[in-house]
Amino acid sequence: MTHIFKLTFIATAFLFMSCNFSAQTKDYYSARIDSLMNRFHNNGMFNGNVLVSKNNKIIYNCSFGFADANKTTKLTSDYKFNIGSITKEFSAVALMQLIEKGELTLNDKISKIFPELPEWSNKVSIKDLLQYTSGLPDVNWKKIKSNEDIFEDLKAIDTLNFDPGTQYDYNNNNFFLRLSIIEKIGGMSYKDYVQQNIFKPLKMNSAEITPIQENHNIAKGFNNKLIEDKSDFLVGGTFLTTTDLLKFLDNLHSNKIISKNSLFELGQHFNKEDTQSALGEAKFKNKILLEHSHDGRGGSYEALMITNMKNSFSIILLSNNYQGKIFEISQAIISILNN
């Protein structure tokens, strides 16, 4: 490789990467993570934003690649991504806030809130919705064009797939019914409730609930054929930056938006392997959170967040071009953080 070619290659490799390093540029961990992420990006395995914090300080915050299918706009840390199923945590936190205010209990049956729903609502509790043990079938996506359609479809369900609390089935009817409960008890739209009670208090200034009204700094999802995703028309999805997701996690883990006991309740799951809680995967000891991880996928977007309380680090990976490598990337970053 000639000297000129080497310089050209290095310049090209860093052309589509944007970082906020400041004083920690020479930090041992951030330098190694940077080398790792550049390899993943240059090999076509990651297009998106990555943030790593350690000991309550952001040590790495970088962007790799493009914000659109045309590859004309470079990503920066200001861009917002669809976080897929991680968005379910906001509905879970909102429900626990209402429970802490005495408006609900975990054992309340759905019929107490929506008496117009069929007989099955006398058996399903809020706890079942949070732990995906309701027995509700999945959303009938062929018929759905709005959140109102989802609720009407719930009215048409005759029987559950199993008795609540006896089995586990991760599906979105549990999630969308949570949103309806928050709107009914909270007295406002779900979008407004989350904005007023989570995003605004935590200064998550970039975060938006779908459908998105303004497309400013939205990373557009696109596949490997450079075809852009269609816009999400349902309420409940979330677009945000890596730094705003970190704000949420830090405040959640330090019991600033819900109590320690509420956090513990959200971390409980059905007693079977490979089942998720409302927090994705959460490990506790004596009701103290040790680890919290959650991943999400929506169209060409993929997202992953991992927090290890014992080793005091958080990793956030947000991508708008699905490659299925974020778990491998996160494990490599963890290896660096663990020396």
C-alpha positions in Angstrom: 0.0 0.0 0.0 1.5 3.3 -1.0 1.9 6.2 1.3 -0.7 8.3 -0.6 -3.2 5.4 -0.6 -2.7 5.0 3.1 -3.5 8.6 3.7 -6.6 8.5 1.4 -7.9 5.4 3.2 -7.5 7.0 6.6 -9.2 10.2 5.4 -12.1 8.2 4.0 -12.5 6.1 7.1 -13.0 9.1 9.3 -15.0 11.2 6.8 -18.3 9.7 7.9 -17.6 9.5 11.6 -18.4 12.4 14.0 -17.4 12.3 17.7 -17.7 14.3 20.8 -14.5 13.6 22.7 -13.2 16.8 24.4 -10.7 16.0 27.1 -11.1 12.2 27.1 -9.7 11.8 23.6 -6.6 10.1 25.1 -8.6 8.0 27.5 -7.6 4.3 27.4 -11.2 3.0 27.0 -12.5 5.6 24.5 -9.4 5.1 22.3 -9.9 1.3 22.1 -13.7 1.7 21.6 -13.1 4.2 18.8 -10.7 1.7 17.1 -13.3 -1.0 17.4 -16.2 1.1 16.1 -14.3 2.3 13.1 -13.6 -1.4 12.2 -17.3 -2.3 12.5 -18.3 0.8 10.5 -15.7 0.3 7.7 -16.7 -3.3 7.4 -20.4 -2.3 6.8 -21.6 -3.7 10.1 -22.8 -0.4 11.8 -24.4 2.8 10.6 -25.6 4.9 13.6 -24.7 6.4 16.9 -23.0 4.9 19.9 -22.6 6.2 23.4 -20.7 4.7 26.3 -20.7 6.0 29.9 -18.5 4.8 32.7 -18.5 6.0 36.4 -21.3 8.4 35.5 -19.3 10.1 32.8 -19.8 9.9 29.0 -16.4 8.6 27.8 -17.5 7.9 24.1 -20.2 9.5 22.0 -19.8 9.1 18.2 -21.7 8.9 15.0 -21.0 6.7 12.0 -22.4 6.9 8.5 -25.5 8.6 7.1 -28.9 9.8 8.2 -30.7 9.0 4.9 -30.9 6.3 2.2 -29.3 8.7 -0.3 -26.2 8.9 1.9 -26.1 12.7 1.5 -26.4 13.7 5.2 -23.9 12.6 7.8 -25.1 11.5 11.1 -24.3 13.6 14.2 -25.1 13.1 17.9 -28.1 15.3 17.5 -30.0 12.8 15.4 -32.9 10.8 16.7 -33.6 7.1 16.1 -36.6 4.8 16.5 -35.8 2.7 19.5 -38.3 -0.1 18.7 -39.4 -2.1 21.8 -37.3 -0.1 24.2 -40.2 2.4 23.9 -42.3 0.0 26.0 -40.4 1.1 29.1 -42.0 4.6 29.0 -45.5 3.1 29.1 -44.4 0.8 32.0 -43.0 3.8 33.9 -46.1 5.8 33.3 -48.3 3.1 34.7 -46.1 2.8 37.8 -46.4 6.6 38.3 -50.2 6.4 38.2 -50.0 3.5 40.7 -47.8 5.5 43.0 -50.4 8.3 42.9 -53.0 5.8 44.0 -54.9 5.9 40.7 -54.4 2.2 40.0 -53.0 -1.0 41.5 -51.0 -3.7 39.7 -53.8 -6.2 40.5 -56.6 -4.0 39.0 -58.5 -5.9 36.3 -58.9 -4.2 32.9 -62.7 -4.3 33.3 -62.4 -1.8 36.1 -61.0 0.8 33.7 -62.8 -0.3 30.5 -66.1 -2.0 31.3 -67.0 -2.0 27.6 -64.4 -4.7 26.9 -65.5 -8.3 26.7 -65.6 -10.9 29.5 -61.9 -11.6 29.3 -61.2 -8.1 30.8 -62.4 -9.4 34.2 -59.5 -11.8 34.3 -56.6 -9.7 32.9 -54.7 -7.4 35.3 -52.3 -4.5 34.7 -49.6 -6.8 36.0 -50.4 -9.3 33.2 -50.0 -6.5 30.6 -46.6 -5.6 32.0 -45.4 -9.2 32.1 -47.0 -10.3 28.8 -49.1 -13.0 30.6 -52.5 -11.6 29.6 -53.3 -14.3 27.1 -54.3 -11.7 24.6 -53.7 -12.6 20.9 -51.4 -10.4 19.0 -52.5 -7.3 17.1 -54.4 -8.1 13.8 -52.1 -5.9 11.7 -54.1 -6.5 8.5 -57.0 -4.5 10.0 -55.1 -1.8 11.8 -54.7 1.8 10.5 -54.8 3.7 13.8 -54.7 3.2 17.6 -58.4 3.5 17.7 -58.6 0.4 15.3 -56.5 -1.6 17.8 -59.0 -0.8 20.7 -62.0 -1.7 18.5 -60.2 -5.0 17.6 -59.8 -5.7 21.4 -63.6 -5.4 21.7 -64.0 -8.1 19.1 -61.8 -10.6 20.9 -64.0 -13.5 22.2 -61.5 -15.6 24.1 -58.0 -15.5 25.4 -55.2 -17.8 24.2 -54.6 -18.9 27.7 -55.7 -18.1 31.3 -53.9 -14.9 32.5 -50.8 -15.5 34.5 -50.4 -19.1 33.4 -48.3 -18.6 30.3 -46.2 -16.0 28.5 -46.7 -14.4 25.0 -44.8 -11.3 24.1 -47.1 -9.3 21.8 -48.1 -5.7 21.2 -51.8 -5.9 22.3 -50.4 -5.8 25.9 -48.4 -2.7 25.0 -51.3 -0.8 23.2 -53.7 -1.6 26.0 -51.3 0.0 28.4 -51.4 3.2 26.4 -55.2 3.2 26.5 -55.2 2.8 30.3 -52.7 5.7 30.7 -54.9 7.9 28.5 -58.0 7.0 30.4 -56.6 7.4 33.9 -54.1 10.2 33.1 -56.8 12.3 31.4 -54.7 13.2 28.4 -53.2 11.6 25.3 -50.4 9.2 25.8 -48.1 11.4 23.9 -48.8 14.4 26.1 -48.6 12.3 29.3 -45.1 11.0 28.5 -44.0 14.5 27.4 -45.2 16.1 30.6 -44.3 13.4 33.1 -41.1 11.8 31.7 -39.5 13.7 28.9 -39.9 17.3 30.2 -38.9 16.6 33.9 -35.8 14.7 32.7 -34.9 17.3 30.1 -35.1 14.7 27.3 -35.4 17.6 24.9 -35.0 15.5 21.7 -37.4 12.7 22.6 -40.7 12.4 20.6 -43.5 10.0 20.6 -44.8 8.9 17.1 -46.4 10.0 14.9 -43.6 12.5 14.5 -44.8 16.0 13.5 -41.4 17.5 12.6 -38.7 15.6 10.7 -35.9 17.8 12.0 -32.8 15.6 12.9 -34.6 12.3 12.3 -32.3 9.5 11.2 -34.3 7.9 8.3 -34.3 4.1 8.4 -33.1 2.4 5.3 -32.2 -1.1 4.2 -29.2 -2.5 2.3 -31.0 -1.8 -1.0 -31.1 1.9 0.1 -34.9 1.9 0.3 -36.2 4.1 3.1 -38.7 3.0 5.7 -42.3 4.2 5.7 -43.3 6.6 8.5 -44.9 5.0 11.6 -48.5 6.1 11.8 -49.3 4.6 15.3 -48.9 6.4 18.6 -46.5 4.9 21.0 -43.1 4.6 19.2 -40.2 6.8 20.3 -37.5 8.7 18.5 -34.6 10.0 20.6 -30.9 10.6 20.8 -28.3 8.5 22.6 -27.8 11.2 25.2 -31.5 11.5 26.0 -31.8 7.7 26.3 -28.9 7.9 28.8 -30.8 10.6 30.8 -33.8 8.3 31.1 -31.7 5.3 32.2 -29.7 7.3 34.8 -32.9 8.8 36.3 -34.7 5.5 36.2 -31.9 3.6 37.9 -31.5 6.3 40.6 -35.2 6.2 41.4 -35.9 9.8 40.4 -39.0 9.1 38.3 -40.4 6.0 40.0 -39.5 4.5 43.4 -37.1 1.6 44.1 -40.0 -0.7 44.7 -41.8 0.3 41.5 -38.5 -0.3 39.5 -38.3 -3.8 41.1 -41.9 -4.6 40.2 -41.2 -3.6 36.5 -38.2 -6.0 36.5 -40.3 -9.0 37.4 -41.1 -11.5 34.6 -43.0 -14.8 34.1 -41.2 -17.7 35.8 -39.7 -19.2 32.7 -36.4 -18.8 30.8 -36.2 -16.4 27.9 -39.1 -14.2 29.0 -39.0 -10.5 29.2 -40.1 -8.1 31.9 -41.4 -4.6 31.2 -37.7 -3.5 31.4 -36.6 -6.2 28.9 -34.0 -8.0 31.0 -33.3 -6.9 34.6 -31.4 -8.6 37.4 -31.9 -7.7 41.0 -30.4 -8.7 44.3 -32.3 -7.9 47.5 -34.5 -5.6 45.3 -31.4 -3.7 44.2 -30.9 -3.4 40.4 -27.6 -5.0 39.2 -28.1 -5.2 35.4 -30.6 -3.8 32.9 -30.6 -4.4 29.1 -33.2 -4.0 26.4 -33.1 -4.2 22.6 -35.5 -3.0 20.0 -36.2 -3.4 16.3 -38.5 -1.4 14.0 -38.2 -1.7 10.3 -34.5 -0.9 9.5 -33.9 0.5 12.9 -32.2 -1.4 15.7 -31.4 -0.3 19.2 -29.7 -1.7 22.2 -29.0 -0.4 25.7 -27.1 -2.2 28.4 -26.4 -1.0 32.0 -24.2 -2.8 34.5 -24.6 -1.1 37.9 -21.8 -3.1 39.6 -19.2 -2.1 37.0 -20.8 1.3 36.5 -21.2 1.5 32.8 -23.9 2.0 30.2 -23.8 1.2 26.5 -26.2 2.6 23.9 -26.3 1.6 20.2 -28.8 3.2 17.9 -28.8 2.3 14.2 -31.0 3.3 11.2 -29.6 0.5 8.9 -30.2 -3.0 10.3 -27.2 -5.3 10.1 -28.0 -7.6 13.1 -24.5 -6.9 14.7 -25.3 -4.7 17.7 -25.1 -7.6 20.2 -21.7 -8.5 18.9 -20.6 -4.9 19.0 -21.9 -4.5 22.6 -20.0 -7.6 23.8 -16.8 -6.3 22.3 -17.3 -2.9 24.0 -18.0 -4.7 27.3 -14.8 -6.7 26.9 -12.9 -3.4 26.5 -14.6 -1.9 29.6 -13.7 -5.1 31.6 -10.1 -4.9 30.4 
